[in-house]
Amino acid sequence: MSLFKKVAQFAKSPQGRMVINQAKKYASDPKNKHKIDQVKNKLFGKGGHR
């Protein structure tokens, strides 16, 4: 089974849905959104301190 199929299967499971809901709740917090944006920008080279 491919990795993508395994991930998709997990996402459809009760545990997967719980993890997805927790991630959405975490990402919706303004403080955490700022942290996520900082990491994303650092990874993709936009405004990262090097």
Biopython code that builds the backbone (N, CA, C, O; Angstrom):
import numpy as np
from Bio.PDB.StructureBuilder import StructureBuilder

atoms = [
    (1, "MET", "N", (0.853, -1.178, 0.000)),
    (1, "MET", "CA", (0.000, 0.000, 0.000)),
    (1, "MET", "C", (0.902, 1.245, 0.000)),
    (1, "MET", "O", (1.885, 1.310, 0.737)),
    (2, "SER", "N", (0.554, 2.215, -0.826)),
    (2, "SER", "CA", (1.361, 3.421, -0.921)),
    (2, "SER", "C", (1.195, 4.287, 0.335)),
    (2, "SER", "O", (0.221, 4.159, 1.077)),
    (3, "LEU", "N", (2.149, 5.146, 0.542)),
    (3, "LEU", "CA", (2.116, 6.034, 1.706)),
    (3, "LEU", "C", (0.882, 6.930, 1.652)),
    (3, "LEU", "O", (0.229, 7.148, 2.673)),
    (4, "PHE", "N", (0.559, 7.455, 0.458)),
    (4, "PHE", "CA", (-0.596, 8.332, 0.323)),
    (4, "PHE", "C", (-1.877, 7.602, 0.717)),
    (4, "PHE", "O", (-2.738, 8.173, 1.385)),
    (5, "LYS", "N", (-2.002, 6.351, 0.309)),
    (5, "LYS", "CA", (-3.208, 5.582, 0.652)),
    (5, "LYS", "C", (-3.287, 5.343, 2.156)),
    (5, "LYS", "O", (-4.372, 5.371, 2.737)),
    (6, "LYS", "N", (-2.144, 5.110, 2.780)),
    (6, "LYS", "CA", (-2.126, 4.907, 4.227)),
    (6, "LYS", "C", (-2.545, 6.170, 4.959)),
    (6, "LYS", "O", (-3.302, 6.116, 5.928)),
    (7, "VAL", "N", (-2.046, 7.312, 4.488)),
    (7, "VAL", "CA", (-2.398, 8.595, 5.106)),
    (7, "VAL", "C", (-3.889, 8.858, 4.919)),
    (7, "VAL", "O", (-4.570, 9.277, 5.855)),
    (8, "ALA", "N", (-4.394, 8.614, 3.715)),
    (8, "ALA", "CA", (-5.816, 8.835, 3.432)),
    (8, "ALA", "C", (-6.682, 7.922, 4.295)),
    (8, "ALA", "O", (-7.720, 8.343, 4.806)),
    (9, "GLN", "N", (-6.255, 6.684, 4.453)),
    (9, "GLN", "CA", (-7.000, 5.729, 5.278)),
    (9, "GLN", "C", (-7.004, 6.186, 6.740)),
    (9, "GLN", "O", (-8.033, 6.108, 7.411)),
    (10, "PHE", "N", (-5.865, 6.659, 7.228)),
    (10, "PHE", "CA", (-5.789, 7.154, 8.609)),
    (10, "PHE", "C", (-6.690, 8.368, 8.790)),
    (10, "PHE", "O", (-7.372, 8.489, 9.808)),
    (11, "ALA", "N", (-6.698, 9.270, 7.809)),
    (11, "ALA", "CA", (-7.501, 10.490, 7.906)),
    (11, "ALA", "C", (-8.990, 10.176, 8.001)),
    (11, "ALA", "O", (-9.752, 10.951, 8.579)),
    (12, "LYS", "N", (-9.399, 9.071, 7.448)),
    (12, "LYS", "CA", (-10.816, 8.685, 7.479)),
    (12, "LYS", "C", (-11.196, 7.948, 8.757)),
    (12, "LYS", "O", (-12.380, 7.783, 9.051)),
    (13, "SER", "N", (-10.195, 7.504, 9.517)),
    (13, "SER", "CA", (-10.457, 6.758, 10.739)),
    (13, "SER", "C", (-10.872, 7.712, 11.858)),
    (13, "SER", "O", (-10.618, 8.914, 11.773)),
    (14, "PRO", "N", (-11.512, 7.182, 12.910)),
    (14, "PRO", "CA", (-11.879, 8.046, 14.045)),
    (14, "PRO", "C", (-10.665, 8.750, 14.661)),
    (14, "PRO", "O", (-10.742, 9.927, 15.016)),
    (15, "GLN", "N", (-9.554, 8.035, 14.785)),
    (15, "GLN", "CA", (-8.339, 8.652, 15.345)),
    (15, "GLN", "C", (-7.821, 9.752, 14.428)),
    (15, "GLN", "O", (-7.391, 10.806, 14.895)),
    (16, "GLY", "N", (-7.863, 9.504, 13.131)),
    (16, "GLY", "CA", (-7.404, 10.492, 12.166)),
    (16, "GLY", "C", (-8.249, 11.748, 12.199)),
    (16, "GLY", "O", (-7.723, 12.859, 12.139)),
    (17, "ARG", "N", (-9.565, 11.576, 12.293)),
    (17, "ARG", "CA", (-10.456, 12.738, 12.368)),
    (17, "ARG", "C", (-10.194, 13.537, 13.636)),
    (17, "ARG", "O", (-10.263, 14.766, 13.622)),
    (18, "MET", "N", (-9.891, 12.842, 14.740)),
    (18, "MET", "CA", (-9.593, 13.524, 15.994)),
    (18, "MET", "C", (-8.308, 14.359, 15.852)),
    (18, "MET", "O", (-8.259, 15.505, 16.298)),
    (19, "VAL", "N", (-7.279, 13.782, 15.235)),
    (19, "VAL", "CA", (-6.016, 14.494, 15.035)),
    (19, "VAL", "C", (-6.224, 15.701, 14.123)),
    (19, "VAL", "O", (-5.676, 16.774, 14.377)),
    (20, "ILE", "N", (-7.007, 15.529, 13.071)),
    (20, "ILE", "CA", (-7.285, 16.634, 12.149)),
    (20, "ILE", "C", (-8.013, 17.760, 12.875)),
    (20, "ILE", "O", (-7.686, 18.931, 12.687)),
    (21, "ASN", "N", (-8.992, 17.417, 13.698)),
    (21, "ASN", "CA", (-9.728, 18.440, 14.446)),
    (21, "ASN", "C", (-8.820, 19.175, 15.431)),
    (21, "ASN", "O", (-8.940, 20.389, 15.597)),
    (22, "GLN", "N", (-7.912, 18.444, 16.086)),
    (22, "GLN", "CA", (-6.972, 19.085, 17.005)),
    (22, "GLN", "C", (-6.047, 20.040, 16.245)),
    (22, "GLN", "O", (-5.755, 21.136, 16.723)),
    (23, "ALA", "N", (-5.592, 19.625, 15.070)),
    (23, "ALA", "CA", (-4.705, 20.480, 14.271)),
    (23, "ALA", "C", (-5.434, 21.737, 13.813)),
    (23, "ALA", "O", (-4.854, 22.823, 13.816)),
    (24, "LYS", "N", (-6.691, 21.606, 13.425)),
    (24, "LYS", "CA", (-7.473, 22.772, 13.005)),
    (24, "LYS", "C", (-7.665, 23.732, 14.165)),
    (24, "LYS", "O", (-7.565, 24.946, 13.991)),
    (25, "LYS", "N", (-7.943, 23.195, 15.352)),
    (25, "LYS", "CA", (-8.131, 24.034, 16.533)),
    (25, "LYS", "C", (-6.825, 24.758, 16.872)),
    (25, "LYS", "O", (-6.841, 25.946, 17.192)),
    (26, "TYR", "N", (-5.710, 24.055, 16.803)),
    (26, "TYR", "CA", (-4.408, 24.653, 17.091)),
    (26, "TYR", "C", (-4.105, 25.753, 16.081)),
    (26, "TYR", "O", (-3.649, 26.832, 16.458)),
    (27, "ALA", "N", (-4.352, 25.491, 14.814)),
    (27, "ALA", "CA", (-4.024, 26.443, 13.752)),
    (27, "ALA", "C", (-4.930, 27.672, 13.774)),
    (27, "ALA", "O", (-4.553, 28.720, 13.249)),
    (28, "SER", "N", (-6.104, 27.562, 14.366)),
    (28, "SER", "CA", (-7.021, 28.692, 14.373)),
    (28, "SER", "C", (-6.679, 29.722, 15.457)),
    (28, "SER", "O", (-7.161, 30.854, 15.403)),
    (29, "ASP", "N", (-5.863, 29.346, 16.426)),
    (29, "ASP", "CA", (-5.438, 30.273, 17.478)),
    (29, "ASP", "C", (-4.470, 31.292, 16.865)),
    (29, "ASP", "O", (-3.489, 30.895, 16.238)),
    (30, "PRO", "N", (-4.723, 32.595, 17.033)),
    (30, "PRO", "CA", (-3.864, 33.620, 16.415)),
    (30, "PRO", "C", (-2.383, 33.497, 16.788)),
    (30, "PRO", "O", (-1.516, 33.716, 15.942)),
    (31, "LYS", "N", (-2.084, 33.152, 18.040)),
    (31, "LYS", "CA", (-0.683, 32.994, 18.450)),
    (31, "LYS", "C", (-0.023, 31.854, 17.675)),
    (31, "LYS", "O", (1.094, 31.986, 17.175)),
    (32, "ASN", "N", (-0.734, 30.746, 17.590)),
    (32, "ASN", "CA", (-0.179, 29.589, 16.889)),
    (32, "ASN", "C", (-0.095, 29.851, 15.387)),
    (32, "ASN", "O", (0.841, 29.397, 14.728)),
    (33, "LYS", "N", (-1.060, 30.576, 14.849)),
    (33, "LYS", "CA", (-1.030, 30.912, 13.424)),
    (33, "LYS", "C", (0.228, 31.715, 13.113)),
    (33, "LYS", "O", (0.859, 31.501, 12.079)),
    (34, "HIS", "N", (0.597, 32.639, 14.002)),
    (34, "HIS", "CA", (1.811, 33.423, 13.805)),
    (34, "HIS", "C", (3.045, 32.511, 13.813)),
    (34, "HIS", "O", (3.941, 32.670, 12.984)),
    (35, "LYS", "N", (3.088, 31.570, 14.741)),
    (35, "LYS", "CA", (4.208, 30.630, 14.816)),
    (35, "LYS", "C", (4.293, 29.785, 13.547)),
    (35, "LYS", "O", (5.378, 29.571, 13.008)),
    (36, "ILE", "N", (3.146, 29.310, 13.077)),
    (36, "ILE", "CA", (3.096, 28.494, 11.860)),
    (36, "ILE", "C", (3.599, 29.303, 10.677)),
    (36, "ILE", "O", (4.374, 28.801, 9.862)),
    (37, "ASP", "N", (3.161, 30.556, 10.578)),
    (37, "ASP", "CA", (3.599, 31.419, 9.481)),
    (37, "ASP", "C", (5.104, 31.656, 9.532)),
    (37, "ASP", "O", (5.762, 31.683, 8.492)),
    (38, "GLN", "N", (5.656, 31.829, 10.738)),
    (38, "GLN", "CA", (7.100, 32.037, 10.869)),
    (38, "GLN", "C", (7.872, 30.821, 10.361)),
    (38, "GLN", "O", (8.848, 30.963, 9.623)),
    (39, "VAL", "N", (7.439, 29.638, 10.752)),
    (39, "VAL", "CA", (8.122, 28.413, 10.327)),
    (39, "VAL", "C", (7.985, 28.235, 8.820)),
    (39, "VAL", "O", (8.948, 27.889, 8.136)),
    (40, "LYS", "N", (6.781, 28.473, 8.311)),
    (40, "LYS", "CA", (6.544, 28.333, 6.871)),
    (40, "LYS", "C", (7.428, 29.297, 6.095)),
    (40, "LYS", "O", (8.034, 28.914, 5.094)),
    (41, "ASN", "N", (7.508, 30.547, 6.547)),
    (41, "ASN", "CA", (8.332, 31.538, 5.864)),
    (41, "ASN", "C", (9.812, 31.184, 5.943)),
    (41, "ASN", "O", (10.554, 31.397, 4.984)),
    (42, "LYS", "N", (10.238, 30.653, 7.063)),
    (42, "LYS", "CA", (11.631, 30.254, 7.218)),
    (42, "LYS", "C", (11.957, 29.093, 6.282)),
    (42, "LYS", "O", (13.025, 29.070, 5.670)),
    (43, "LEU", "N", (11.051, 28.138, 6.168)),
    (43, "LEU", "CA", (11.281, 26.982, 5.298)),
    (43, "LEU", "C", (11.333, 27.380, 3.830)),
    (43, "LEU", "O", (12.124, 26.836, 3.060)),
    (44, "PHE", "N", (10.498, 28.320, 3.450)),
    (44, "PHE", "CA", (10.418, 28.710, 2.045)),
    (44, "PHE", "C", (11.208, 29.975, 1.729)),
    (44, "PHE", "O", (11.112, 30.501, 0.620)),
    (45, "GLY", "N", (11.988, 30.469, 2.688)),
    (45, "GLY", "CA", (12.904, 31.562, 2.455)),
    (45, "GLY", "C", (12.299, 32.945, 2.409)),
    (45, "GLY", "O", (12.909, 33.861, 1.858)),
    (46, "LYS", "N", (11.125, 33.124, 2.968)),
    (46, "LYS", "CA", (10.504, 34.449, 2.961)),
    (46, "LYS", "C", (10.631, 35.064, 4.353)),
    (46, "LYS", "O", (9.862, 34.734, 5.256)),
    (47, "GLY", "N", (11.584, 35.942, 4.517)),
    (47, "GLY", "CA", (11.729, 36.646, 5.778)),
    (47, "GLY", "C", (12.417, 35.848, 6.869)),
    (47, "GLY", "O", (12.430, 36.283, 8.021)),
    (48, "GLY", "N", (12.981, 34.709, 6.553)),
    (48, "GLY", "CA", (13.682, 33.927, 7.560)),
    (48, "GLY", "C", (15.008, 34.558, 7.903)),
    (48, "GLY", "O", (15.633, 35.183, 7.047)),
    (49, "HIS", "N", (15.452, 34.410, 9.130)),
    (49, "HIS", "CA", (16.731, 34.966, 9.568)),
    (49, "HIS", "C", (17.783, 33.896, 9.368)),
    (49, "HIS", "O", (17.708, 32.813, 9.948)),
    (50, "ARG", "N", (18.767, 34.213, 8.537)),
    (50, "ARG", "CA", (19.814, 33.206, 8.245)),
    (50, "ARG", "C", (21.161, 33.727, 8.577)),
    (50, "ARG", "O", (22.156, 33.024, 8.399)),
]
sb = StructureBuilder()
sb.init_structure("model")
sb.init_model(0)
sb.init_chain("A")
sb.init_seg("    ")
for serial, (resi, resn, name, xyz) in enumerate(atoms, 1):
    if name == "N":
        sb.init_residue(resn, " ", resi, " ")
    sb.init_atom(name, np.array(xyz, "f"), 0.0, 1.0, " ", f" {name:<3s}", serial, name[0])
structure = sb.get_structure()
